[in-house]
Each structure stands twice: as C-alpha cells, then as structure tokens.
C-alpha cells in the first residue's frame, strides 16, 4: 500500500497564522468548542512547563465539502488542510493568543480568559479576584496583542519583591509565557488522495483510547459529506431558540447528537453508538464490509424520517404530556435519557403502530414515570435499550406494543418493588433521588398546598424563581438540623438530610420555625390555625399526624411508607 500521510512540525505561531489565512479549517460537523476553561488552563500550564502535548492530525484536501473556520462561519474558501484531531487544543491556542471569541457547545460565542502570576508561575482561569490583584496578569492574551516590554514594566512598578533576584526573575517568566508561541507541535498530514471513510478509520485507530468520542465526531463528519442539507437541518433545529421545542428547554436542552440518535433508532431500531456509526458508514454489520447500495438505501430511509423527528408539533405535544404529569420544571427532571427514550417511544407508538392520541398519551404518562421509578436505564444503558428495540422491531401491532410495555411494568414494578425495593430507594439524602422526584410530581399534580400555607406548591415551585436570591420556597427539615444535633446528638449529614425529613415551606415560615423542636412549632401553628386545617396540611404532605411525639427514626419510617403510598396512588392513576 502506498504512503497515506506525511509527518511535519509546526510552531504555534505558524499554526495560528494558517487559521487566519484560512489554510486550516475545522470540518463543519465536528463538535464546537466544548472544553472547560480549566482544560484550557491545563494546556497552557503544560506548554509553559514544556510538558509534551499530543500531536495534531490534519487532512490535506481540496474537497468542496463544507467546513467552517474555527472562530467564525460564513466563508467559501476551500482549505489546504482540515483538522481531524486536535480541534480543542488548536481552538484553545487561537482563542487565548489571538484574543478571539470561540463558538461553544450551545452555539454562542465566548471569550476564554486565563490569568498568570509571574511570582509563583501559576496559570489559572481568570476571575474578578485576579483582576483586582496586582500580582496577577488577569488576562494573558494581552501579551500577544500589546507591548511585552510595557507589560513587564507595569507589573514591576505595581508590585514589591522580597529580593532583587526575585525582581529579576519577573521579565524572564513573562517572556517564557510569551514564547509559548514558538513551541513546535508534531503533525501528521493525511494525503488528499485519501477519502473520508479511510480518514475516519485512521482517526479511530490512532485515538482508540477515545473511541466513543471519535465515533460521535465522525458520525457528524460522515453526515457532512453525504447528507449536508439534512445535517444542517439537525443543527439548526438544535440551536434555534425560537422554535416550539426550545420553549421547553428548561426541561431538556437537545443537542444534534440527541436528534441523530433518535432518528437512527426510530428508523433502524439501533441505539448503541457503535451500531449508529456503522450504519452511517454504510457498513454491513454481518460482513463488516462497505456497500454503496446500503448507503443509498439507508440515506433514503433517514431522509424520509427526519421531518418526523424534527416535527415541532410532536415535540410540543410530548413536552405537554410531561407537564401534565407535573414533571414540569428542572426540580423534577434528573435524567435527560428518560426524556429521550420516552420521546423515541412516543414516535414509535405514533408512526409505527398508529396509536390513537388517547392511548398514546396514557402510555407515555405511565412509561415515563416507570422509567424514573425503575431506573431502568441507569446502567448498561446502550445494551439494555438495544435489546428492547430489537424486540419492539419485531412486534406486529400497537396492541402487541402495549402488551409488551405492560409486561415490563408488571415485572419491574410488581409487589416486590412496592414492598421492598422502593423502600430501599427512598432511603436517601438526595433531592435528585428518582423516587423522591416522582413523589414531588405527585404532590404537584394533586395541587396540594405548601405546609402551613394557603399557597399552592405548584405556584411556587417554578423555574422562574430560580434567579431570585432568596426564594419564595424553602426545603424545611421537619426535624430541624440543629435540633437533631443539639437535642438528639444526630450529626451525620446523611441521616439528617433524609428526603423523608424534607418538606417545602414558605421561607417566612421556615425562618419562624428555625431550630425549634417539632412539638413546639406544631403548637405555634395550632395557635394560629384551626386544628383540622393543620391536620389536612400534614395529611397532604404525608406527615404522620402525631409526628411531634415520635422518635426521629420512627418518624422517618412512617413518613417513608406514607410517601410510597402516595407515589403508588399517583402511578396507578395514570
């Protein structure tokens, strides 16, 4: 086989100039800049300390296939090289050294600011504290955009030093950071005679330790080459803030990856990343060979189903179903996969089995809550869903589908679950606990009032209050924390913060109760409200009527069982 790549070296300054002259581009369907600022900091810290950094992989191409500049879209110049591996590193270098904004994972432009302390030689993500400190150069980008002599002089004039030797080190250290631009990187350049399928294989094999991420990157890259128009539709839908779907983005921010997974799963009943990768590479999974006829046939099926997956009315209907269940805000959603899987099943029910809306609504209600309660896909997600999709693919009718789902629910949420497993699950200190979230949804759906208040819980438990410094609603410890610590010597945080010890209160009432013992604050509210009203508040919040006379552990046991009863009632009412 003839040679397929060459090796070369580029210093950082040359690489960045290639970007400015549009000689290096990023494939249009590689992911945007997703590195955290701390990862950029680690890259610059490694360069400053002359630690080795991974090589770049380029593809020499004169192809007409669309790419985009690292920092902007919208030019038609064909690149000399396309970066295949190293986008995040190259983007980091460009953003900091050239003082440019970058496109982030949510399609917004942002600046990356790093700070440098010449005294300690520390590089950190910039912050207001560093901006106020004379010991820090709060944005190192100024080194490459201004006069380094002026920067050194200004720094020395603003600071004091323990010795003259310490002072003499400052120019050397700032110059050392500035000279990062002269560091050379090794690069592999794949020849322009190599096609996209071969490039993708090289990419995956060179980076096998990051195989899952590479497959995601190349799923999009393959779509960019073979299916550009529809790929753009996917990205536009994901980032469009005005469409119907994004009215519900407080429940779920949908990415292009999510849409592709739903599209491929809806079309081919495949969810595993490896299978999606092979499907879109037009590989016959039985022979492992590439087939042009398969490519054309699969593209046709995907093209037919994409308008269904991007249908705003369906997204709107689906999210309204969740809201009807009272999973209507970020406080009741803890796993995006449950939403995605439920939406996939929504589409299968509607378009494969043509269920009437009444049945569709009813079974999506029950299926979503079933997923949350059972934590079905919390481990081995891809394998579990892949097996399920294979079964569903072979079902013959909507009745078969309903029967299959009902059997799954009966198996996973049978007597053992309600008598044993759920009790184990609700023994938790996390408000993101699945069982607790379903309990909270049940309270919202029943439209019960906040404890010791005439205000409805659903009116206050709303994302629109999330930005208010002191919220209208507090999570109250029924047995207050300091009371448990001082009077009962219970100090273990896990025991104190059991979800069965939580209840929502108007924050004024929470302040009023403070650290009072349950019997004292209960009597306080009896002096304000009729006893029957207080008892109803307790009942609506699954608090034992005589909770103030119980030991803490007796209280937890009784309330857990009352909460489970409420959850079971809610589930079987769907």
N, C-alpha and C positions, 0 to 999 in steps of 0.2 A: 504493500500500500504506500502511495506517495505521501510526502510530508504534508501535514494539515495545519501546522502552526509554526510560528517563529517566536523566539524569545528576544526581549529587549529591555532597556532600562529607561525610565523617565523620572526626572526630578519633579517635585510637586509643582514648582513654578511653571514648568512646561505643560504639565497636565492641565493646569488651570487656564493657561493661555489657549490650549486646544479647545476647551469648553467655550471660551469667549469668542473664538473664531468659528465656532460651530463644527469643529472637526471631530469632537467626541459627543455623542448623543446617548440618551438612555432609551431603550425600547419602550414604546408608548404604553405597553401593558405590564411592564414591571411595576411593582408596588411603589407608591410615593415614599417620601422620606418618613420612616417610621421609628427611627432611632430615638431613644430618650436622650435628653440633654446630658445625662450622666455618661452615656455611652460616647458621646462626642468628647466629653471631658477626658474619658479614659484613653481615647485615640490620641488626643493632643498630649496627654501626660506621657504616653508611650513614646511618641515621637520626640518629645523634649528630653526624655531619658535614654534615647537611642535603643529602645526595645524593638525587636523585629515585628513587623506588621505584614499581614497576609498579602500576597500578590494580587494584581488586577488581571482580569480576563477580558480581552477585547475581541471583537469580531470585525475584521476588515470587510466592508460591504459597500457596494454601490447600488444596493437594492432600493426600489421605490417604496418599500414597506415603510409605513409611518412610524416616526419616532418623535420624541419631544426633548427639548432642552432640559437640562437638569433644573434650571430655575424658572423657565417660562415655556408656555406653549405658543403655537401660532406661527411658526416659520416653516418655509417649504424647502430649505436647503437639505440636500442629501448628505449624510455624514460620511466621513472617511472611516470612522471606527464607531462601533456600537458597544457600549459597556454591558457585558453579560454578567460578570460577578465583580462586586466592589462598589455598587451604586451608593450604598450608605456611607462608606468611607470617603468616596470622591465628593459626594454631596456635602458631607461634613466639612471637608477641607475647603471647598469652594465657598460655602456659606460663611465660614468664620474669616478666612483670609481675604476674600473679596467683599466681605460685608454685605452679602446679598440675602434676601429672604428666600426660603425654600417652601415647596409645596408639601404640606403634611398629610397624614393619613386620612384627614377629613376634607381634603381639597381646599384648605385655607393656607394662606401664606404667613410664614412666621420667621422671626429672627432668632438666631442662636447666639447667646452671649456667654463668653467664658471670662473668668477673672484670673489674674496672675499676681502672686505675691513674690516679688524678687528677693525678699529677705529669707523666706522659707522655701522658695522654689516650688510652691504649691500651685496647682491649677484647679479651680473649682468652677461649678456653674455659678454664674453671676447672680447677685441678689441685692436688694436695697442696702443691706448691711455692708456689703463690699463697696457699693457705690459711695457710701459715706466715709469709708476708711481711706486714709492717705497711704496706708501700707499696701493697698491693692490697686492694681490697674484693672478697673472694673469691667472693661471690655477690650480684650486683646486685639480685636480687629483693627484698632487704631494704629497698631504697629506697622501694618502693611498699607495703610492709607494716608499716613502723615509722616512727619519727620521723626525718625527714631532718636536723633540727637536731642530734639526738643523734648521728647517724652522722657528720656533718661535724665536730662537736666531738671525738668519739672519734678520728677519723682524724688531726686536727691534733695532738691530745695524744700520739699514738703515733709521730709522725714528726718529723724535723728538716728544715729547709729552708735553702737557700743564701742566701735573702734574704727580707725582709719582703714584698716584692712577690710572690714565689713562693708564700708562705703565703696571701696574699690571693686568689690565683687558685683555690685549692682549693674554697672554697664555690661559686664561680661554675661550676666544671666539674662538680661533683657535682649542682648544681641543673640544669645543662644536660642531664645524662643523665636526671635525674628528669623533666624537662619533655618528654621524648620522647612521653609520653602525650598531649600536647596537639597533636602534629603531625597534620595533616589528610591524608587519602587521598581521591583521586578514586574514584568508584564508578559503574559502570553497573548499572542495575537493570532487568532484563527484566520486562516486564509479566506478570501472572498469566493473561493471555489466550493466552499462547504455550505450545504443547505441547512435550513432551520432545524430539521429533525436530527441531523448529525450534531449540530451545535448543542441541542438540548441534551443529547446523550453525553457529550463531553462535559457539559455543565453539571449534570447529576453525578457522574462518576468522579470528577475532580473533587466535588464537595459532598461526598457521601455522608459525612457526619451531619450535614444539614439537609438531608434528602427531602424531608417533608416540606420544608420551606422552598426548596428548589422546585419541587413539583408544582407548588402553588404558583411560583413565578412563571414557570413555563406553560402552565395551563393558560395563563393570560397571554403569554407571548405567542403561543400557537394560535389562539383566537385572533390576535392582532394580524397575523399573516393570512389566515384562511377565512376569517369571518369579521373583518374590520368594522363594517357598518353596524352589525348586531352587537359587537363588543362595545362600541361607543354607546349604544342604547342602554346597555347594562350599567356602564359607569355613570352616564348622565342620570339615570334613574336613581342610583345610589347617592349621588351628591346633590340632586335637585332639592332645595329646601322648600320649594313651593308646591310640590305635588302632595296628593292626599296622604300618601304613606307617611310623609315626614311630619304630618300633624300629630303622629303618634310616636315620634322619635324619642320621647321621654320613656317609652316602654322598650324600644329597641332601635339602635342605630344599625341600619342594614348596610352591609358592605358589598362590593361586587362579588367577593368570594361566596357570600351567603346566597346571592341570586344564582350564581353558577351552580352551586351545589344543589339548590332546589330545582333548577332547570334540568340538570343531568339526572337527578333522582326521579323527577316526575316523568322524564322521557324514557330512561333506561333502567329505572329501579336499582340504581347503584349509588352508594353514599361514600364508600371508602375512597380516600384521596388517591390511592394508587390506581383504583379502577377508573376513576374520573380522568386521571392523567392518561391512562392507556386508551380510553375511549376517544379522547380528544386528540391523541396522537394517531388515531385510526389504526391501532394495533389490534389484531385478532387475539383475544385473550386465551384462546385454546392453542393456537400455533405460535403465538408471540411474534408473528410477522406483520409487516405493514401492508395494507390493502387499500388501493385508491378507490375502489368501488365502495368499500366500507366508509371511507372518508366522506364521499358524496352522499351516501345514504344517511349517515348519522347527522351530517350538516342539515340535510333536508328536514329531518325529524326535529332537531333542535330549533331550526328556524320556524317551524310550524308552531312549536310550543312556547317560544319566548314571549309572544304577545299575551299569552295566558298568565305566565309567571309575572309579567310586569303590569298586569291589569290593575289599575288603581282602585276600581270599584271592589274587586275581590280583597285587596289589602284593607280597604276601608271597612268592608263587611266583617272581615276576620278580627280586626282590632276592636270593633264594636262588640263582637261576641266576648272577647276577653274582658272588656269593660263591663259588660253585663254581668260577668262572673265576679266583678269587683276586684279583678287584677288590673287596676286602672292607673297605677302610678308606680314610681320607682321603688316605693317602700314594700311593694308586694311582688316584685319581679326579681329573682336572683339568678336565673339561668337562661341565657338567650337561646340555647339549644332547644329548650322545651317549646319556645315560641316557634322556632324554625321548623321543628319536626311536626308540630301541630298544624302549621300552615301548609306544609307538604301534604299532610293527610287531608287537610281541607280541600286542596286542589285535586287529589286523587279521588276523594269522595264525590266531588262536584263534577269533574270532567271525565273520569274513567268509569264511574259507576252511576252517574247522573242521579244522585240522591236529591229528593225534594228539599227545599230550604229548611222546612220544619225538622226533618231528620238530621240534616247537615248541622244545623245549629245545636240541636240536642246532643249529638255525639261529639262534636268539637268541645262543647262545655265539659262533658264528662271525661273525654280523653285528655284534655289539657290538665285538669285537676288530678287525674290519675297519674300522669307523668310526674307532676310535682310531688304528690304524696309518696309514690313508689320509688322515686329517684332512679327510675328505670335505666336512664342513660348516663348515670353519674360515673360509671366506669366501663371500660371497653366499649365506648360509645359507637365507634365506626362498625365494629364487628357485630354488636347487638342489633343496630339498625339495619345493617346489610342483610342479616338473616331474616329479619322481619319483612323487609322489602321483597326478598326473594319469595316468601310465602304469599304476600299480597299480590305480586305479579301474576301468580297462577290462580287467583280467585276468579270466579266466573261472574259474580253479580254483586250488587250492592248489599243484598241480604247476606251473602257469604262474608262480605267485609264486616258488616255489623256483627255477625255471629262470631267472627274471629276476634274482634276487639272486645266483645262482651266476655269471651272466654279468657282473654288476657287479664281483664279487670277482675274477673271472678277468681282466677288463680292467684294474682298478686295482692288483691285486696280482700281476701277471704277472712274467715273467722280468726285465723292465726294472726293476721295483720292487725285487726281491730282489738284483739285481746292482749297481744304481746308486743308485736313489732313496733306499732305506733307509740306505745308507751315508752319503749327504749328510745325512739327517735325524738320524742318531745322532752326528754331529759337533756336539756341543752341550755347554754347561756348565750346562744347566738340568735339575734333577731332575724338573721338570714336563714335560719333553720326552716326547711321545707314545710314541716308540719305547722310551725308557728305562722308561716305566711298564709297557709290555707285557712287557719283559724282566723287570722286577721281579715281575710277576704270574706269569710262567713259573717263576721261582725259588720263589715261594710255593706254586704248585701242585705242583711236584716235591718239595716238603717237604725241601729241602736244608738243611744245617746252616750256621750262621754260620762264616765263615772262621776257622780256628784254634780252633774251639769245638765242643763236642758238643751245644750248644743249637740247636734248630730255629729258622730265621729267622721262620717263621710264629708262633712262640710269643712272639717279642719285638717284631715289627713290628705293633704293635696300638695302636689309638687310646686304650686305657685307660692307656697310659703317657705320653700327651701332656702331662698336667699335672704330671708329676714333673720337678723342677728339673734333675737330672742323669739323663738317660735311660739305660736298660739297654743301649741300642744306639747306636752312633755310625756316621756315614758317614766312612770312612777313605780318605785318599788313598794309593793303592798306592805311588806315588812321592810321599813326603811333601812338603808345600808348601815348608817351609824347606830341605829337601834340594835341591829343584829350584832354589830361589832361590840358595842358597849354593854348591852344587857345580856346577850346570849353567847358572847365570845365566838361568834361565827365570822371569820375573817377571810376565808377562802373566796376569792373573787368568783370562781366558777359556781360555787354554792349560792352566793349572794345574788348573782345575776341570772338565776334560772328564769327562763321565759315564763314559767308559771308564776313567778313573782312580779311579772310586769303587767301594768295596765296603763292605758292612756288617760291623762288628766289634763284639764285646763291648767296652764302653767301657774296661774294665780293660786289655784287650789293646791298645786304641788308645793309652792312656796309656803302656803299656810300650814300644810301638814309637817313639812320639814323632817325632823328626826323623831317625831312623836311615835309612841307605841300604837299599834293598831286599835287597842281598846280606847285610848284617849282620843285619837282623831275620829273614831267612829262615833263616840259620844258627842263630839263637837258638831258633827253634821246632823246628828239626831236632834240637837237643839235648834237647828236651822230649818230642817225639812221634816215633813210627815214621815213616820216610821215606814209606812207602806211604800212610799216613794223611794226611800233609801234601800229597802229590800228589793225593789224592782231593779234598781241600778246594779245591785250586787248580782242578782239573777242574770241580768242581761250580759254581765261581764264574767260569768262563770266563777264567781267568788262565793265560797261557802257562806251561808247566812251567819254562822257563828265563827267566822274566820278569826275574830279577835280573841276567842277563847282557846284556839288550837295552838299546839306547838308548831314551830316553823315547818318541820318535816311532815307533820300530819297535814298541815295546810297545803304544802306542795303536792302531796299525793292526792288529796281530794280535788284540788283545782285541776290537776292534770287530767283526771278522769272526766271532770265536767267539760273541759276543753275538748277532749276526744269525742265526747257525746255530741257536742256542738258541730265538730268537723264532720262526723258521720252523718248527722242530720242534713247538713249542707250538701255533702256529696250525693246522698241518695235522693235529694230533692231536684237534682239536675236532670 
